[in-house]
């Protein structure tokens, strides 16, 4: 989908060759502000773009903007105003006849004004919460030291400014924190339905004081299709970790754990910590292949040749898409107990976040365990197959 020819305009809008807003039969309009580093959320949006026509029989349009194309000043203006160019969203609803506008990441460029414009144009509005960004400016609830953090609560986002959790300038931290305090409740209020991927994430959002009181909130997992290639873990030659290369994903823990276990590790994905992780692997003498961001078919091939998957997250995962996709490929998964991973995997397979020793033990125990891999495939089919997700999504779209 994102391979189609396109260009970014000065507001960060992505102009897609195949996904222009011109199909008169369009019914579901997806809104998404891409992150600077692409990851699981972009995969979810792509998966929904395929699921809705196939399972619900409705057309999909995608209106997408990119943070990578926004200047700092434009992003700050968008945050302060609660979004840029809501008229574009209203126009998209009018041109396509969309009956539902489904927002994903709306910050910084869309904001609450996008949902308000969609409503005014006559569309039903749905908001998916993929992170903790109603309260946490970084979205991960990790402090700069990599520790779980709940200092920001409700509208009090000042701790995020003091700690500079976004890692940029203090001005950026203040603008982001201020916008969350000012506009998060309005964002929720403009949604007819709010979606979260599991009960664990909903519980944490409530504990953080997210402004969900009075909102209609539904729990719908992300769709996870059956793997095109199933693994044979007993003959696998390496561990695979598919993740953004950033501190919240704990990839450094996976490198050290696999080194201790004497196992080869294949990493897919990219991110800001790549240089540091390469240096760590060299220092440890670890057998690590940095494959970068790979196409879906290559990722499927790599999973099929693995003995197990490693999901070493530090932050409280809101779903655990990498774990779920590995489960669908019939891989055993050595993961941490961070966030929603506890809903996907057996407790005995989980290590404490950040604990190298317990993750190493999980890798050694689960290596090549085909029985656990088969059980994982059955489990994820039950809770997150496209058919299961589509039925729940249809109920939300229909009211």
Residue pairs with C-beta under 8 A, 6 or more apart in sequence:
1 16
1 18
1 19
1 46
1 49
1 62
2 42
2 46
4 16
4 17
4 18
4 19
5 17
6 14
6 15
6 16
6 17
7 15
8 14
8 15
8 66
8 68
8 69
9 15
9 69
10 69
10 74
11 65
11 70
11 74
11 84
11 85
11 109
12 33
12 65
12 66
12 67
12 68
12 69
12 70
12 74
12 109
13 63
13 64
13 65
13 66
13 69
13 88
14 34
14 64
14 65
14 66
14 69
16 62
16 64
19 61
19 62
19 64
21 29
21 61
21 63
21 91
21 92
21 95
21 96
22 95
22 96
23 59
23 61
23 96
24 95
24 96
24 97
25 59
25 97
26 59
26 60
26 61
26 96
26 97
26 98
27 58
27 59
27 60
27 96
27 97
27 98
27 99
27 100
28 52
28 56
28 58
28 59
28 60
28 61
28 98
28 99
28 100
28 102
28 397
29 60
29 61
29 62
29 63
29 92
29 93
29 96
29 98
29 100
29 101
29 102
29 118
29 123
30 45
30 48
30 49
30 60
30 61
30 62
30 63
30 64
30 102
30 103
30 104
31 63
31 64
31 89
31 101
31 102
31 103
31 104
31 106
31 110
31 114
32 41
32 42
32 45
32 62
32 63
32 64
32 65
32 103
32 104
32 105
33 64
33 65
33 66
33 67
33 104
33 105
33 106
33 107
33 108
33 109
33 110
34 42
34 64
34 65
34 66
34 67
34 68
34 105
35 41
35 42
35 67
35 105
36 67
36 68
37 244
37 246
37 270
37 271
37 272
38 293
39 244
39 269
40 130
40 244
40 319
40 321
40 322
41 104
41 105
41 130
41 131
43 321
44 104
44 128
44 130
44 222
44 223
44 321
45 62
45 64
45 104
47 222
47 223
47 225
48 60
48 102
48 223
48 393
49 60
49 62
51 223
51 386
51 389
51 390
51 393
52 58
52 59
52 60
52 390
52 393
53 59
53 60
54 386
55 386
55 387
55 390
56 390
56 393
56 394
56 397
61 92
61 96
61 98
63 88
63 89
63 92
65 109
65 110
67 75
67 108
67 109
70 78
70 108
70 109
72 172
74 84
74 109
75 108
75 109
76 108
76 171
76 172
76 175
77 84
78 84
78 107
78 108
78 109
78 111
79 107
79 108
79 111
79 175
79 176
79 178
79 179
80 175
80 178
80 179
81 111
81 113
82 111
82 112
82 113
82 179
82 182
82 183
82 186
82 187
83 106
83 109
83 110
83 111
83 112
83 113
83 114
84 109
84 110
84 111
84 113
86 113
86 114
86 116
86 117
87 117
89 101
89 110
89 114
89 117
89 118
89 121
90 117
90 118
90 120
90 121
92 98
93 101
93 117
93 118
93 121
93 122
93 123
94 121
98 118
98 123
99 123
99 124
99 397
100 123
100 124
100 125
100 126
100 397
101 114
101 115
101 118
101 123
101 124
101 125
101 126
102 125
102 126
102 127
102 128
102 397
103 110
103 114
103 115
103 125
103 126
103 127
103 128
103 191
104 128
104 130
105 130
105 131
105 133
106 112
106 114
106 115
106 127
106 187
107 133
107 179
108 179
111 183
111 187
112 183
112 186
112 187
112 189
112 190
115 125
115 127
115 187
115 190
115 191
116 190
118 125
119 125
119 190
119 192
124 192
124 193
124 397
124 399
125 190
125 191
125 192
125 193
126 191
126 192
126 193
126 194
126 195
126 396
126 397
127 187
127 188
127 190
127 191
127 193
127 194
127 195
128 194
128 195
128 196
129 194
129 195
129 196
129 201
129 205
129 318
130 197
130 318
130 319
131 139
131 140
131 318
132 139
132 140
132 141
132 204
132 205
132 208
132 210
132 316
132 318
133 139
133 180
134 180
134 184
134 187
134 188
134 205
134 208
134 210
134 211
135 152
135 153
135 154
135 157
135 180
135 184
135 205
135 208
135 209
135 210
136 149
136 152
136 157
136 160
136 165
136 208
137 152
137 157
137 160
137 165
137 166
137 173
137 176
137 177
137 180
138 160
138 165
138 166
138 167
140 248
140 315
140 316
141 148
141 149
141 150
141 204
141 208
141 315
141 316
142 148
142 149
142 165
142 247
142 248
142 314
142 315
143 149
143 151
143 163
143 165
144 163
144 164
144 165
144 167
146 247
146 248
146 314
146 354
148 314
148 315
148 316
148 353
149 159
149 163
149 165
150 207
150 208
151 159
151 160
151 163
152 158
152 159
152 160
152 177
152 208
153 208
153 209
154 208
154 209
154 210
154 211
155 180
155 181
155 184
155 185
155 209
155 211
156 181
157 177
157 178
157 180
157 181
158 177
160 166
160 173
160 176
160 177
161 170
161 173
161 174
161 177
164 170
164 173
165 173
166 172
166 173
166 176
184 210
184 211
185 211
188 194
188 210
188 211
188 212
188 215
189 215
191 215
192 216
192 399
193 216
193 217
193 218
193 396
194 212
194 215
194 216
194 217
194 218
195 217
195 218
195 219
195 220
195 396
196 202
196 205
196 217
196 218
196 219
196 220
196 318
197 219
197 220
197 221
197 222
197 318
197 319
197 340
198 219
198 221
198 318
198 319
198 340
198 343
199 219
199 343
200 316
200 339
200 340
200 342
200 343
201 316
201 318
201 319
201 339
201 340
202 212
202 217
202 219
204 316
204 339
205 212
206 212
218 392
218 396
220 389
220 392
220 393
220 396
221 319
221 383
221 384
221 388
221 389
222 319
222 321
222 324
222 384
222 389
223 384
223 385
223 386
223 389
223 390
224 321
224 324
224 325
224 327
224 328
224 380
224 384
224 385
224 386
225 328
225 385
225 386
226 328
226 381
226 385
227 300
227 303
227 304
227 325
227 328
227 329
227 330
227 377
228 297
228 300
229 300
229 301
229 303
229 304
229 329
230 304
230 329
230 330
230 377
231 303
231 304
231 305
231 306
231 329
231 330
231 331
231 373
232 304
232 370
233 306
233 307
233 308
233 330
233 331
233 332
233 367
233 368
233 369
233 370
233 373
234 307
234 368
234 369
234 370
235 307
235 368
236 305
236 306
236 307
236 308
236 368
237 264
237 305
237 306
237 307
238 263
238 264
238 265
238 266
238 289
238 305
238 306
238 307
239 254
239 258
239 263
239 264
239 265
239 266
239 306
239 307
239 308
239 309
239 310
239 334
239 363
239 367
240 265
240 266
240 267
240 268
240 302
240 303
240 306
240 308
240 309
240 310
240 326
240 331
241 251
241 254
241 265
241 266
241 267
241 268
241 309
241 310
241 311
241 312
241 322
242 267
242 268
242 269
242 299
242 303
242 309
242 322
242 325
242 326
243 249
243 250
243 251
243 267
243 268
243 269
243 311
243 312
243 313
243 322
244 269
244 270
244 271
245 251
245 267
245 269
245 270
245 271
245 272
245 273
245 274
245 277
246 271
246 272
246 273
247 273
247 314
248 313
248 314
248 315
249 271
249 312
249 313
249 314
249 315
250 312
250 313
250 314
250 336
250 338
250 353
250 354
251 267
251 273
251 277
251 312
252 273
252 276
252 277
252 280
253 312
253 314
253 336
253 354
253 355
253 356
253 359
254 265
254 267
254 310
254 312
254 359
255 265
255 267
255 277
255 280
255 281
255 284
255 286
255 288
256 280
256 284
256 286
256 356
257 310
257 312
257 334
257 356
257 359
257 360
257 363
258 264
258 265
258 286
258 287
258 288
258 310
258 363
259 281
259 284
259 285
259 286
259 287
260 356
260 360
261 360
261 363
261 364
261 367
263 287
263 307
263 363
263 367
264 287
264 288
264 289
265 286
265 287
265 288
265 289
265 310
266 288
266 289
266 291
266 302
266 306
267 277
267 288
267 289
267 290
267 291
268 291
268 292
268 293
268 294
268 299
268 302
269 292
269 293
270 292
270 293
274 290
277 290
278 290
280 286
281 288
291 298
291 302
294 302
300 329
303 309
303 325
303 326
303 329
303 331
304 329
306 331
307 332
307 367
307 368
308 331
308 332
308 333
308 334
308 363
308 366
308 367
308 368
308 369
308 373
309 322
309 323
309 326
309 329
309 331
309 332
309 333
309 334
310 333
310 334
310 335
310 359
310 363
311 320
311 322
311 323
311 326
311 333
311 334
311 335
311 336
311 341
312 335
312 336
312 351
312 359
313 320
313 335
313 336
313 338
313 339
313 341
313 353
314 336
314 338
314 353
314 354
315 338
315 339
316 338
316 339
316 340
317 323
317 338
317 339
317 340
317 341
318 339
318 340
319 340
320 335
320 339
320 340
320 341
320 344
323 333
323 335
323 341
323 344
323 345
324 344
324 380
324 384
326 333
326 376
327 333
327 344
327 345
327 376
327 377
327 379
327 380
328 377
328 380
328 381
329 373
329 377
330 370
330 373
330 374
330 376
330 377
331 373
331 376
332 349
332 366
332 367
332 368
332 369
332 370
332 372
332 373
332 376
333 344
333 345
333 349
333 366
333 376
334 349
334 351
334 359
334 362
334 363
334 365
334 366
335 341
335 344
335 345
335 349
335 350
335 351
335 362
336 350
336 351
336 352
336 353
336 354
336 355
336 359
337 347
337 350
337 351
337 352
337 353
338 353
341 350
342 350
344 379
344 380
344 383
345 376
346 372
349 362
349 365
349 366
349 372
350 362
351 358
351 359
351 361
351 362
352 358
366 372
382 388
